[in-house]
Amino acid sequence: MNKLSSVVVAIALAACGGGNKPVVSEPAPAGSAAPVAAAATAGTIELGELKFYAGDDLGMQIHANGHFEVRVSKAEAGKPAETSWQDVGSIGADGTISSSDGAKHGQVKPDGSFVGPEGQVAPFKLDGEALVVADKKITIDDKGILQGGNDMGKPMRIEGATTPGLKRTALIVLALLRGGPEDSHGAPDAPAH
């Protein structure tokens, strides 16, 4: 199994299943105007179709419903590798990462931090459209290319990360792929295939 798949399976088994939960608002008092949907805050996650490439190799997808899929390759001796897509996780619009059994494995907070299920805070944080890891700021440029954290040789490109919210979603997923809240290593690496 390739590095991206291994990491994603490990994390996304902690990241699969839970769907998006609708935002519930309090009913408006009688005689007042209907409630207006709240504008997206810096801590919310925007959902949309995102494709993650290392060079020209598509290794992961996030769908508009928040589910992650990774490309998994199996090779048996003497046979060509078989490639398939595996649904391994989901992220909700509220930033919740859930497993396929519905267990919550962490959440992006309104301040951009990521907190694990037992309250452990990850060593990375979203700051606007940047992921901050120690003294590094990792961003996604207008062409979808990862800037500031791609030390693996092949350029990491995220197709579909065209809005500030989708860039934040892509960056937090990349940070989680690098390691969860207990991981104290540096910037996320580009996935290898």
Contacts in CASP RR format, 6 or more apart in sequence:
PFRMAT RR
TARGET T0000
AUTHOR 0000-0000-0000
METHOD contacts of the structure
MODEL  1
MNKLSSVVVAIALAACGGGNKPVVSEPAPAGSAAPVAAAATAGTIELGEL
KFYAGDDLGMQIHANGHFEVRVSKAEAGKPAETSWQDVGSIGADGTISSS
DGAKHGQVKPDGSFVGPEGQVAPFKLDGEALVVADKKITIDDKGILQGGN
DMGKPMRIEGATTPGLKRTALIVLALLRGGPEDSHGAPDAPAH
1 9 0 8 1.000
1 72 0 8 1.000
1 73 0 8 1.000
1 74 0 8 1.000
2 71 0 8 1.000
2 72 0 8 1.000
2 73 0 8 1.000
2 191 0 8 1.000
2 192 0 8 1.000
2 193 0 8 1.000
3 191 0 8 1.000
3 192 0 8 1.000
3 193 0 8 1.000
4 52 0 8 1.000
4 54 0 8 1.000
4 59 0 8 1.000
4 60 0 8 1.000
4 70 0 8 1.000
4 71 0 8 1.000
4 177 0 8 1.000
4 191 0 8 1.000
4 192 0 8 1.000
4 193 0 8 1.000
5 59 0 8 1.000
5 70 0 8 1.000
5 71 0 8 1.000
5 72 0 8 1.000
5 73 0 8 1.000
5 86 0 8 1.000
7 177 0 8 1.000
7 178 0 8 1.000
7 179 0 8 1.000
7 191 0 8 1.000
8 60 0 8 1.000
8 68 0 8 1.000
8 70 0 8 1.000
8 88 0 8 1.000
8 177 0 8 1.000
9 70 0 8 1.000
9 72 0 8 1.000
9 86 0 8 1.000
9 88 0 8 1.000
11 176 0 8 1.000
11 177 0 8 1.000
11 179 0 8 1.000
11 180 0 8 1.000
12 68 0 8 1.000
12 70 0 8 1.000
12 88 0 8 1.000
12 89 0 8 1.000
13 88 0 8 1.000
13 89 0 8 1.000
13 99 0 8 1.000
13 100 0 8 1.000
14 97 0 8 1.000
14 99 0 8 1.000
14 103 0 8 1.000
14 105 0 8 1.000
15 68 0 8 1.000
15 88 0 8 1.000
15 89 0 8 1.000
15 90 0 8 1.000
15 91 0 8 1.000
15 97 0 8 1.000
15 98 0 8 1.000
15 99 0 8 1.000
15 105 0 8 1.000
15 176 0 8 1.000
16 67 0 8 1.000
16 68 0 8 1.000
16 87 0 8 1.000
16 88 0 8 1.000
16 89 0 8 1.000
16 90 0 8 1.000
16 98 0 8 1.000
16 99 0 8 1.000
16 100 0 8 1.000
17 67 0 8 1.000
17 87 0 8 1.000
17 89 0 8 1.000
17 90 0 8 1.000
17 98 0 8 1.000
17 99 0 8 1.000
17 100 0 8 1.000
17 101 0 8 1.000
17 102 0 8 1.000
18 89 0 8 1.000
18 90 0 8 1.000
18 92 0 8 1.000
18 96 0 8 1.000
18 98 0 8 1.000
18 99 0 8 1.000
18 100 0 8 1.000
18 102 0 8 1.000
19 65 0 8 1.000
19 66 0 8 1.000
19 67 0 8 1.000
19 90 0 8 1.000
19 92 0 8 1.000
19 98 0 8 1.000
20 47 0 8 1.000
20 65 0 8 1.000
20 66 0 8 1.000
20 92 0 8 1.000
20 93 0 8 1.000
21 92 0 8 1.000
21 93 0 8 1.000
21 94 0 8 1.000
21 96 0 8 1.000
23 37 0 8 1.000
23 38 0 8 1.000
23 93 0 8 1.000
23 94 0 8 1.000
25 35 0 8 1.000
25 38 0 8 1.000
26 35 0 8 1.000
27 35 0 8 1.000
28 34 0 8 1.000
28 35 0 8 1.000
40 46 0 8 1.000
40 165 0 8 1.000
41 110 0 8 1.000
42 110 0 8 1.000
42 111 0 8 1.000
42 112 0 8 1.000
42 126 0 8 1.000
42 128 0 8 1.000
43 95 0 8 1.000
43 108 0 8 1.000
43 109 0 8 1.000
43 110 0 8 1.000
43 111 0 8 1.000
43 112 0 8 1.000
43 126 0 8 1.000
43 168 0 8 1.000
44 93 0 8 1.000
44 94 0 8 1.000
44 95 0 8 1.000
44 110 0 8 1.000
44 165 0 8 1.000
45 91 0 8 1.000
45 92 0 8 1.000
45 93 0 8 1.000
45 94 0 8 1.000
45 95 0 8 1.000
45 108 0 8 1.000
45 165 0 8 1.000
45 168 0 8 1.000
45 169 0 8 1.000
45 172 0 8 1.000
46 93 0 8 1.000
46 163 0 8 1.000
46 164 0 8 1.000
46 165 0 8 1.000
46 166 0 8 1.000
46 168 0 8 1.000
46 169 0 8 1.000
47 62 0 8 1.000
47 64 0 8 1.000
47 65 0 8 1.000
47 66 0 8 1.000
47 91 0 8 1.000
47 92 0 8 1.000
47 93 0 8 1.000
47 169 0 8 1.000
48 62 0 8 1.000
48 63 0 8 1.000
48 64 0 8 1.000
48 66 0 8 1.000
48 160 0 8 1.000
48 166 0 8 1.000
48 169 0 8 1.000
49 61 0 8 1.000
49 62 0 8 1.000
49 63 0 8 1.000
49 64 0 8 1.000
49 160 0 8 1.000
50 61 0 8 1.000
50 62 0 8 1.000
50 158 0 8 1.000
50 159 0 8 1.000
50 160 0 8 1.000
50 161 0 8 1.000
50 166 0 8 1.000
50 169 0 8 1.000
50 170 0 8 1.000
50 173 0 8 1.000
51 58 0 8 1.000
51 60 0 8 1.000
51 61 0 8 1.000
51 158 0 8 1.000
51 159 0 8 1.000
51 160 0 8 1.000
52 58 0 8 1.000
52 59 0 8 1.000
52 60 0 8 1.000
52 61 0 8 1.000
52 62 0 8 1.000
52 156 0 8 1.000
52 157 0 8 1.000
52 158 0 8 1.000
52 159 0 8 1.000
52 170 0 8 1.000
52 173 0 8 1.000
52 174 0 8 1.000
52 191 0 8 1.000
53 59 0 8 1.000
53 156 0 8 1.000
53 157 0 8 1.000
53 158 0 8 1.000
53 159 0 8 1.000
54 152 0 8 1.000
54 154 0 8 1.000
54 155 0 8 1.000
54 156 0 8 1.000
54 190 0 8 1.000
54 191 0 8 1.000
54 192 0 8 1.000
54 193 0 8 1.000
55 154 0 8 1.000
55 155 0 8 1.000
55 156 0 8 1.000
55 157 0 8 1.000
57 154 0 8 1.000
57 193 0 8 1.000
58 71 0 8 1.000
59 70 0 8 1.000
59 71 0 8 1.000
59 191 0 8 1.000
59 193 0 8 1.000
60 68 0 8 1.000
60 69 0 8 1.000
60 70 0 8 1.000
60 71 0 8 1.000
60 173 0 8 1.000
60 177 0 8 1.000
60 191 0 8 1.000
61 68 0 8 1.000
61 69 0 8 1.000
61 70 0 8 1.000
61 85 0 8 1.000
62 68 0 8 1.000
62 69 0 8 1.000
62 91 0 8 1.000
62 169 0 8 1.000
62 170 0 8 1.000
62 173 0 8 1.000
63 69 0 8 1.000
65 90 0 8 1.000
66 90 0 8 1.000
66 91 0 8 1.000
66 92 0 8 1.000
67 87 0 8 1.000
67 89 0 8 1.000
67 90 0 8 1.000
68 87 0 8 1.000
68 88 0 8 1.000
68 89 0 8 1.000
68 90 0 8 1.000
68 91 0 8 1.000
68 173 0 8 1.000
69 85 0 8 1.000
69 86 0 8 1.000
69 87 0 8 1.000
69 88 0 8 1.000
70 85 0 8 1.000
70 86 0 8 1.000
70 88 0 8 1.000
71 83 0 8 1.000
71 84 0 8 1.000
71 85 0 8 1.000
71 193 0 8 1.000
72 83 0 8 1.000
72 84 0 8 1.000
72 85 0 8 1.000
72 86 0 8 1.000
73 81 0 8 1.000
73 82 0 8 1.000
73 83 0 8 1.000
74 81 0 8 1.000
74 82 0 8 1.000
74 84 0 8 1.000
75 81 0 8 1.000
75 82 0 8 1.000
87 100 0 8 1.000
89 97 0 8 1.000
89 98 0 8 1.000
89 99 0 8 1.000
89 100 0 8 1.000
90 97 0 8 1.000
90 98 0 8 1.000
91 97 0 8 1.000
91 169 0 8 1.000
91 172 0 8 1.000
91 173 0 8 1.000
92 98 0 8 1.000
94 107 0 8 1.000
95 107 0 8 1.000
95 108 0 8 1.000
95 172 0 8 1.000
96 104 0 8 1.000
96 106 0 8 1.000
96 107 0 8 1.000
97 104 0 8 1.000
97 105 0 8 1.000
97 106 0 8 1.000
97 107 0 8 1.000
97 176 0 8 1.000
98 104 0 8 1.000
98 105 0 8 1.000
99 105 0 8 1.000
103 117 0 8 1.000
104 117 0 8 1.000
105 116 0 8 1.000
105 117 0 8 1.000
106 114 0 8 1.000
106 115 0 8 1.000
106 116 0 8 1.000
106 117 0 8 1.000
106 181 0 8 1.000
107 114 0 8 1.000
107 115 0 8 1.000
107 116 0 8 1.000
108 114 0 8 1.000
108 126 0 8 1.000
108 172 0 8 1.000
109 115 0 8 1.000
111 125 0 8 1.000
112 125 0 8 1.000
112 126 0 8 1.000
112 127 0 8 1.000
113 121 0 8 1.000
113 122 0 8 1.000
113 125 0 8 1.000
113 126 0 8 1.000
114 121 0 8 1.000
114 122 0 8 1.000
114 124 0 8 1.000
114 125 0 8 1.000
114 172 0 8 1.000
114 175 0 8 1.000
114 176 0 8 1.000
114 180 0 8 1.000
114 181 0 8 1.000
115 121 0 8 1.000
115 122 0 8 1.000
115 181 0 8 1.000
116 122 0 8 1.000
116 180 0 8 1.000
116 181 0 8 1.000
119 181 0 8 1.000
120 181 0 8 1.000
120 182 0 8 1.000
121 181 0 8 1.000
122 175 0 8 1.000
122 179 0 8 1.000
122 180 0 8 1.000
122 181 0 8 1.000
122 183 0 8 1.000
123 133 0 8 1.000
123 134 0 8 1.000
123 181 0 8 1.000
123 183 0 8 1.000
123 184 0 8 1.000
123 185 0 8 1.000
123 186 0 8 1.000
124 131 0 8 1.000
124 132 0 8 1.000
124 133 0 8 1.000
124 175 0 8 1.000
124 178 0 8 1.000
124 188 0 8 1.000
125 131 0 8 1.000
125 132 0 8 1.000
126 132 0 8 1.000
126 168 0 8 1.000
126 171 0 8 1.000
126 172 0 8 1.000
127 137 0 8 1.000
128 164 0 8 1.000
128 168 0 8 1.000
129 139 0 8 1.000
129 140 0 8 1.000
129 164 0 8 1.000
129 165 0 8 1.000
129 167 0 8 1.000
129 168 0 8 1.000
129 171 0 8 1.000
130 137 0 8 1.000
130 138 0 8 1.000
130 139 0 8 1.000
130 171 0 8 1.000
131 137 0 8 1.000
131 138 0 8 1.000
131 139 0 8 1.000
131 171 0 8 1.000
131 172 0 8 1.000
131 174 0 8 1.000
131 175 0 8 1.000
131 188 0 8 1.000
132 138 0 8 1.000
133 175 0 8 1.000
133 186 0 8 1.000
133 187 0 8 1.000
133 188 0 8 1.000
134 186 0 8 1.000
134 187 0 8 1.000
136 148 0 8 1.000
136 149 0 8 1.000
136 186 0 8 1.000
136 187 0 8 1.000
137 148 0 8 1.000
138 146 0 8 1.000
138 147 0 8 1.000
138 148 0 8 1.000
138 149 0 8 1.000
138 171 0 8 1.000
138 174 0 8 1.000
138 187 0 8 1.000
138 188 0 8 1.000
139 146 0 8 1.000
139 147 0 8 1.000
139 148 0 8 1.000
139 167 0 8 1.000
139 171 0 8 1.000
140 146 0 8 1.000
140 147 0 8 1.000
140 158 0 8 1.000
140 161 0 8 1.000
140 167 0 8 1.000
140 170 0 8 1.000
140 171 0 8 1.000
141 147 0 8 1.000
143 157 0 8 1.000
144 157 0 8 1.000
144 158 0 8 1.000
144 159 0 8 1.000
144 160 0 8 1.000
144 161 0 8 1.000
145 155 0 8 1.000
145 156 0 8 1.000
145 157 0 8 1.000
146 155 0 8 1.000
146 156 0 8 1.000
146 157 0 8 1.000
146 158 0 8 1.000
146 174 0 8 1.000
146 190 0 8 1.000
148 187 0 8 1.000
149 187 0 8 1.000
149 188 0 8 1.000
149 189 0 8 1.000
149 190 0 8 1.000
150 156 0 8 1.000
150 189 0 8 1.000
150 190 0 8 1.000
151 187 0 8 1.000
151 189 0 8 1.000
151 190 0 8 1.000
152 189 0 8 1.000
152 190 0 8 1.000
152 191 0 8 1.000
152 192 0 8 1.000
153 190 0 8 1.000
154 190 0 8 1.000
155 190 0 8 1.000
156 174 0 8 1.000
156 190 0 8 1.000
156 191 0 8 1.000
158 167 0 8 1.000
158 170 0 8 1.000
160 166 0 8 1.000
161 167 0 8 1.000
161 169 0 8 1.000
161 170 0 8 1.000
174 188 0 8 1.000
175 188 0 8 1.000
177 188 0 8 1.000
177 191 0 8 1.000
178 185 0 8 1.000
178 186 0 8 1.000
178 187 0 8 1.000
178 188 0 8 1.000
178 189 0 8 1.000
179 185 0 8 1.000
179 188 0 8 1.000
END
